[in-house]
Amino acid sequence: MKSSGLAESPLFQKKDTDTRIPSAPSSNHATMPPDNHDVVIEYIRQAVRHTGKEAGTYRITREEKRALLEICYSFRLGGIRTSENEITRIAINYLIHDHKSNPKDSVLERVIEAIHQ
């Protein structure tokens, strides 16, 4: 099977100027029981099942756009039809749920702090 090219995408390659947060997860994320993953997945599934009615415009980089298209394509190769919009809504709902559950130690909190250092 042909590679989807995700590994070659600049979004998935570490650069010398990379300022990402270290990959070690916080203690509560590392010990999250599997049941909790199911709860999060169900929360996101229910949110994304409902058609969004509000319009939003967000600027993304060419690499981010390409990565979204590659993800959609790889799912399509596996027989699952998805869209950039669906993937974006999954990501947004994951961040919202994580932030509500762990306001001071959420992925969103940690990344925003790292961006503004």
C-alpha positions in Angstrom: 0.0 0.0 0.0 1.3 3.5 -0.9 2.2 5.8 2.0 -0.2 8.7 2.6 2.8 11.0 2.9 1.9 12.2 6.4 5.4 11.4 7.7 6.9 13.5 5.0 4.7 16.5 5.8 6.5 19.4 7.4 3.9 19.3 10.2 5.2 15.9 11.2 8.9 16.7 10.9 10.9 18.3 13.7 12.9 21.4 12.7 15.9 23.0 14.4 13.7 26.0 15.3 10.9 23.8 16.7 9.5 25.2 19.9 7.1 22.4 20.6 6.4 21.4 24.2 8.4 18.4 25.3 6.7 15.1 24.4 6.5 13.9 28.0 2.8 14.0 28.9 1.5 15.5 32.1 0.9 13.1 34.8 -2.9 13.1 34.5 -2.8 12.6 30.7 -0.3 9.7 31.1 -2.5 7.9 33.6 -5.8 8.5 31.9 -7.7 5.2 32.1 -9.1 3.7 28.9 -12.7 4.3 30.0 -12.0 8.0 30.0 -10.9 7.8 26.4 -14.2 6.2 25.6 -16.0 9.0 27.4 -14.0 11.7 25.5 -14.6 9.9 22.2 -18.4 9.7 22.8 -18.5 13.4 23.8 -16.7 14.4 20.6 -18.8 12.0 18.5 -22.0 13.5 19.7 -20.8 17.0 19.2 -19.6 16.4 15.7 -22.7 14.4 14.7 -24.7 17.6 14.9 -24.3 19.8 11.8 -22.6 23.1 12.6 -24.6 26.1 11.7 -22.1 28.8 12.6 -19.7 30.0 9.9 -16.0 30.5 10.9 -13.0 31.4 8.9 -9.6 30.5 10.2 -6.2 31.0 8.5 -4.0 27.9 8.3 -0.7 27.4 6.7 -0.2 25.6 3.4 1.4 22.7 5.3 -1.6 22.4 7.7 -3.9 22.4 4.7 -1.9 19.7 2.9 -1.8 17.6 6.1 -5.6 17.8 6.5 -6.0 16.8 2.8 -3.6 13.9 3.3 -5.5 12.7 6.4 -8.8 12.8 4.5 -7.2 10.9 1.6 -5.8 8.2 3.8 -9.2 7.7 5.5 -10.8 7.5 2.0 -8.3 4.8 1.0 -9.5 2.9 4.0 -13.1 3.2 3.0 -14.1 6.0 5.4 -15.3 9.3 4.0 -14.4 12.4 6.1 -13.7 16.0 5.5 -11.4 18.8 6.6 -14.4 20.3 8.4 -15.1 17.1 10.3 -11.5 16.7 11.4 -11.3 20.4 12.4 -14.4 20.0 14.5 -13.0 16.9 16.2 -9.9 18.8 17.1 -11.8 21.8 18.4 -14.1 19.6 20.5 -11.2 17.6 21.9 -9.5 20.9 23.0 -12.7 22.2 24.5 -13.3 18.9 26.4 -9.7 18.7 27.6 -9.6 22.3 28.7 -12.9 22.0 30.6 -11.6 18.8 32.3 -8.1 20.2 33.1 -8.1 24.0 32.9 -4.6 24.5 34.3 -3.0 21.4 32.6 -4.8 21.0 29.3 -3.0 20.7 26.0 -4.5 24.1 25.1 -3.2 25.8 28.2 0.3 24.3 27.8 0.6 25.2 24.1 -0.7 28.7 24.6 1.7 29.3 27.5 4.6 27.9 25.3 3.7 30.2 22.4 3.6 33.3 24.6 6.9 32.7 26.5 
